């Protein structure tokens, strides 16, 4: 998405995992913002929320999906 000109933010609390992601972003010549906590995300902040390899690690996936939905602007996509 960043390669296509979209503004991209990734949520990653782990510094080790974030370092890997930042290396991939740099190799592709894109700038991607990072947040480390859901507290840093305002309701209605995003047009799209994509979750990859996240829900299976959570104690309550439905609660996280509800949180994702709060982050979307009206008409946004999850």
C-alpha positions as CSV (number, residue, x, y, z in Angstrom):
1,X,0.0,0.0,0.0
2,X,2.8,2.4,0.8
3,X,4.4,1.7,-2.6
4,X,1.1,2.9,-4.1
5,X,1.2,6.2,-2.3
6,X,-1.0,5.3,0.7
7,X,-0.2,6.7,4.1
8,X,0.5,3.5,6.2
9,X,0.8,3.1,9.9
10,X,1.6,-0.2,11.6
11,X,0.9,-1.2,15.2
12,X,3.7,-3.2,16.6
13,X,4.5,-3.3,20.3
14,X,7.6,-5.5,19.9
15,X,10.8,-3.6,19.1
16,X,12.3,-6.7,17.5
17,X,9.4,-7.3,15.2
18,X,9.2,-3.6,14.4
19,X,12.9,-3.6,13.5
20,X,12.2,-6.3,10.9
21,X,9.3,-4.4,9.5
22,X,11.2,-1.2,9.3
23,X,14.0,-3.0,7.4
24,X,11.5,-4.3,4.9
25,X,10.0,-0.8,4.5
26,X,13.4,0.8,4.0
27,X,14.4,-1.9,1.4
28,X,11.3,-0.9,-0.5
29,X,12.0,2.8,-0.2
30,X,8.8,3.7,1.7
31,X,8.1,5.6,4.9
32,X,5.7,3.9,7.3
33,X,4.7,5.2,10.7
34,X,4.7,3.0,13.8
35,X,2.5,3.1,16.8
36,X,3.3,0.8,19.8
37,X,-0.1,0.9,21.6
38,X,-3.8,1.0,20.7
39,X,-4.0,4.0,23.0
40,X,-2.2,6.0,20.2
41,X,-5.0,5.4,17.7
42,X,-8.0,7.8,17.7
43,X,-11.5,6.7,16.8
44,X,-12.2,7.2,13.1
45,X,-8.5,7.7,12.2
46,X,-8.3,5.2,9.3
47,X,-10.0,4.4,6.0
48,X,-8.7,0.8,6.1
49,X,-7.5,-1.5,8.9
50,X,-5.7,-4.7,7.9
51,X,-4.8,-7.3,10.4
52,X,-2.2,-10.0,9.5
53,X,-1.3,-12.8,11.9
54,X,-2.8,-11.0,14.9
55,X,-6.1,-12.4,16.0
56,X,-4.9,-16.0,16.7
57,X,-2.6,-14.6,19.3
58,X,-5.2,-12.8,21.4
59,X,-7.3,-14.0,24.3
60,X,-10.4,-12.3,22.8
61,X,-10.3,-11.8,19.0
62,X,-13.9,-10.4,18.9
63,X,-12.9,-7.6,21.3
64,X,-10.0,-6.7,19.0
65,X,-12.2,-6.7,15.9
66,X,-14.5,-4.3,17.7
67,X,-11.5,-2.1,18.5
68,X,-10.5,-2.2,14.8
69,X,-14.0,-1.1,13.8
70,X,-13.7,1.9,16.1
71,X,-10.6,3.1,14.3
72,X,-12.4,3.2,11.0
73,X,-13.9,6.3,9.4
74,X,-17.5,6.0,8.2
75,X,-17.5,3.7,5.2
76,X,-14.1,2.3,6.1
77,X,-12.9,-1.2,5.4
78,X,-11.7,-3.9,7.7
